[in-house]
Amino acid sequence: MKNITNPETSVAAAGGKKRRREEEEEVGGSHAANEDECFSLRIGFCGYEEDELTFSDTSVALRMMRAQFPRIDQASVPPFILQSQLYSSLNDRTQVDRELERLRRDKVVRVFKLNTGQDDHAIIFLDDYLYQVDRIAKRMEENKQSDTDIFKWFKEHVLDSKLEPSIAHHELCSLLALGGKVKDAHITLLINAGLLTRQLIDPDMYWFAIPSIGKLWKALLQGRKELLSLLKRKRHKEMFLAELEKRRLRYSPLDMRFHIRDLIGSGHLKTFQTTSGLVVRVSND
């Protein structure tokens, strides 16, 4: 006996297949469109999973954390990543040091010593830093400041060739002289612009600096104390990451995850996985 096919059933089945095919195509197209945005997303892409703090690659970690840098209205500071945060985001510190050195020598990033009184270093993508130098030069020109050519010399001859966090006075002057005649007023202008700071131990040495970061490193220190104090008041000195991230800090405009990563990398906090999620705990003294 021949099987009799119901036309309506066939149409419905065909329609179902068509809808499924369209849905699959739509999902595929959506995924392709999202690939270019992966660094701006907080979780779920580029080797970074929800409820986790670690990555598998230093460059990916830097770009993701740059995208996650808190938006701070009152500060004109480019996004920066603390070296401690980088240590907390990858399992192998030797790998971090090796890959960070490569990125520094390839002129992808610059590393800055922060004046926090501790061994804090900030990492900034070079393009972001050069953009800030240009903004400072433009503002100086608009204010009719003289000697603004020094910013061009600083970019082209100093930043391009001196990749370390510090520079000696005589070397600074020698490199600047490649652009023109150097005056004491030029050095003063760079210091006042926040691009250089004198080292306290040796006045003939300068640290390369991040302009306008003063308020933020003060907030960094206050946020560290506040977060540790919050956790120490808990019974077991611990909280679930998901719960902790919902808290707002009173004394720091930098967000909770920024401080959590920093304190994990410096050894003040540690994490462990449970069936209910990732837990953040104060390390034993």
C-alpha positions in Angstrom: 0.0 0.0 0.0 1.3 3.5 -0.9 1.9 5.9 1.9 -0.4 8.9 1.5 1.3 12.2 2.4 -0.8 15.0 3.8 0.0 18.2 1.7 -0.5 20.5 4.7 1.9 18.4 6.7 4.5 18.5 3.9 4.1 22.3 3.6 4.4 22.7 7.4 7.5 20.5 7.4 9.1 22.4 4.5 8.2 25.6 6.3 9.8 24.4 9.5 13.0 23.4 7.7 13.1 26.8 5.9 12.6 28.6 9.2 15.3 26.6 10.9 17.6 27.3 7.9 16.9 31.0 8.1 17.4 31.0 11.9 20.8 29.2 11.4 21.8 31.8 8.8 20.7 34.6 11.0 22.7 33.2 14.0 25.8 32.8 11.7 25.5 36.3 10.4 25.0 37.7 13.9 28.1 35.9 15.1 30.2 37.2 12.2 29.0 40.8 13.0 29.9 40.4 16.6 33.5 39.2 16.0 34.7 42.7 15.4 33.3 43.8 18.7 34.8 41.1 20.8 37.2 43.4 22.7 34.4 45.7 23.7 32.3 43.0 25.2 32.8 42.2 28.8 32.5 38.5 28.8 32.1 35.4 26.6 34.6 36.0 23.8 38.3 35.9 23.0 39.1 33.2 25.5 37.5 35.0 28.4 34.5 33.3 30.0 31.8 34.6 32.3 32.5 34.5 36.0 36.2 34.2 35.3 39.1 36.6 35.5 41.8 34.9 33.4 42.9 34.9 29.8 45.2 32.7 27.7 47.1 35.5 25.9 48.7 38.7 27.2 47.7 40.8 24.1 44.1 39.6 24.4 44.1 40.4 28.1 45.5 43.9 27.6 43.0 44.7 24.9 40.0 43.4 26.8 41.0 45.3 30.0 41.5 48.4 27.9 38.0 48.0 26.6 36.7 47.5 30.2 38.5 50.6 31.6 36.0 52.6 33.6 34.7 55.7 32.0 35.7 58.6 34.3 34.1 61.9 33.3 36.3 64.1 35.4 39.6 62.6 34.2 41.2 62.9 30.8 43.5 59.9 31.3 43.9 57.3 28.6 42.9 53.7 29.5 45.6 52.0 31.5 46.2 48.5 32.8 48.2 47.8 36.0 50.9 45.2 35.7 49.4 43.6 38.8 46.1 43.2 36.9 48.0 41.5 34.0 49.6 39.1 36.5 46.1 38.2 37.8 44.7 37.6 34.4 47.1 35.0 33.2 48.4 31.9 35.1 52.0 32.2 34.0 53.9 35.3 35.2 57.0 34.4 33.2 54.8 34.3 30.1 53.4 37.8 31.0 56.8 39.3 31.5 58.1 37.8 28.2 55.1 38.9 26.1 54.9 42.3 27.7 58.6 42.9 26.9 57.9 41.9 23.3 55.0 44.3 23.1 57.0 47.1 24.6 59.9 46.6 22.2 57.5 46.4 19.2 56.2 49.8 20.3 52.7 48.5 20.9 52.6 49.6 24.6 54.5 51.7 27.1 55.1 50.9 30.7 55.0 53.7 33.3 56.2 53.8 37.0 53.4 55.2 39.1 54.1 57.5 42.0 52.1 55.6 44.5 54.9 54.8 46.9 54.6 51.2 45.9 55.9 49.0 43.1 53.1 50.0 40.7 53.4 50.1 37.0 50.8 51.1 34.4 50.6 49.9 30.8 49.2 52.1 28.1 48.8 51.4 24.4 51.3 53.6 22.6 48.6 55.0 20.2 46.5 56.1 23.2 49.5 57.9 24.8 50.6 59.6 21.6 47.0 60.9 21.1 47.1 62.4 24.6 50.4 64.1 23.8 48.8 65.6 20.7 45.9 66.8 22.8 48.2 68.6 25.2 50.2 70.2 22.4 46.9 71.4 20.8 45.7 72.9 24.1 49.0 74.7 24.6 48.8 76.2 21.1 45.3 77.3 21.7 46.5 79.1 24.8 49.2 80.8 22.8 51.9 78.9 24.7 55.4 79.3 23.1 57.9 76.5 22.4 55.2 74.0 21.6 57.5 72.4 19.0 59.0 70.5 21.9 56.0 68.1 21.9 56.7 67.1 18.3 60.3 66.5 19.2 59.3 64.6 22.3 57.1 62.3 20.2 59.4 61.8 17.2 62.8 61.6 18.9 62.3 60.6 22.5 59.3 58.4 22.7 60.1 56.7 19.5 63.6 55.6 20.6 63.6 55.5 24.4 61.3 52.6 25.4 62.3 52.3 29.1 60.2 53.9 31.9 63.0 56.4 32.7 65.5 58.6 31.0 68.6 60.6 32.1 68.7 64.4 31.6 71.7 64.3 29.2 70.1 61.6 27.1 66.8 63.5 27.0 68.5 66.7 25.9 70.5 64.8 23.2 67.4 63.2 21.7 65.4 66.4 21.8 68.2 68.2 20.1 67.5 66.1 17.0 64.5 68.3 16.5 66.1 71.7 17.3 67.9 73.8 19.9 66.9 72.7 23.4 66.3 75.2 26.2 65.6 74.7 29.9 62.2 76.1 29.3 61.5 73.1 27.0 62.1 70.6 29.8 60.0 72.7 32.2 57.2 72.7 29.7 57.3 68.9 29.4 57.3 68.6 33.2 54.4 71.0 33.7 52.5 69.1 31.0 52.7 66.0 33.1 54.8 64.0 30.6 57.9 63.9 32.8 58.6 63.8 36.5 61.9 64.1 38.3 63.1 61.2 40.3 63.5 62.0 44.0 66.5 59.8 44.5 68.4 61.3 41.4 67.2 64.7 40.1 69.2 64.1 36.9 66.8 61.2 36.1 63.2 61.5 34.9 60.2 59.1 34.8 58.0 59.2 31.8 54.6 60.1 33.2 50.9 59.9 32.4 49.3 63.4 32.5 46.4 64.0 34.8 46.8 60.6 36.6 47.5 62.1 40.0 43.8 61.9 41.2 43.5 58.4 39.9 46.4 56.9 41.7 45.2 58.4 44.9 41.8 56.8 44.2 43.6 53.5 43.4 45.2 53.5 46.9 41.9 54.4 48.6 40.0 51.8 46.6 42.4 49.1 47.6 41.9 49.9 51.3 38.1 50.1 50.9 37.8 46.7 49.1 40.1 44.9 51.6 38.1 46.4 54.5 34.8 45.3 52.9 36.0 41.7 52.6 37.7 41.6 56.0 34.3 42.4 57.6 32.8 39.3 56.1 32.6 36.2 58.3 35.1 34.2 56.2 36.7 37.3 54.6 35.2 36.2 51.2 32.4 36.9 48.7 31.2 35.6 45.5 32.7 37.5 42.6 29.2 38.1 41.0 28.0 39.6 44.3 31.1 41.6 44.9 31.0 43.2 41.5 27.6 44.7 42.2 29.0 46.7 45.1 30.1 50.3 44.5 33.2 51.8 46.1 32.7 55.2 47.8 36.3 56.5 47.5 37.3 55.3 44.0 35.8 56.0 40.6 37.6 52.9 39.3 35.2 50.0 39.2 35.2 46.9 41.4 36.7 44.5 38.9 39.5 46.9 38.3 40.4 46.7 42.0 39.8 43.0 42.3 42.2 42.2 39.5 44.8 44.5 41.0 44.6 43.0 44.5 44.7 39.4 43.1 47.8 40.2 41.1 49.6 41.8 44.1 48.7 38.8 46.2 46.3 40.5 48.6 43.3 38.5 47.3 42.9 35.0 45.9 40.1 33.2 44.1 38.7 29.7 44.0 35.9 28.0 42.1 32.8 26.5 43.8 29.7 24.9 42.3 27.9 28.2 43.0 30.5 30.4 41.3 33.9 32.1 41.7 34.7 33.2 45.2 37.1 36.1 46.1 38.9 35.8 49.5 41.4 37.8 51.4 44.8 36.1 51.4 46.3 35.0 54.7 48.6 37.5 56.2 
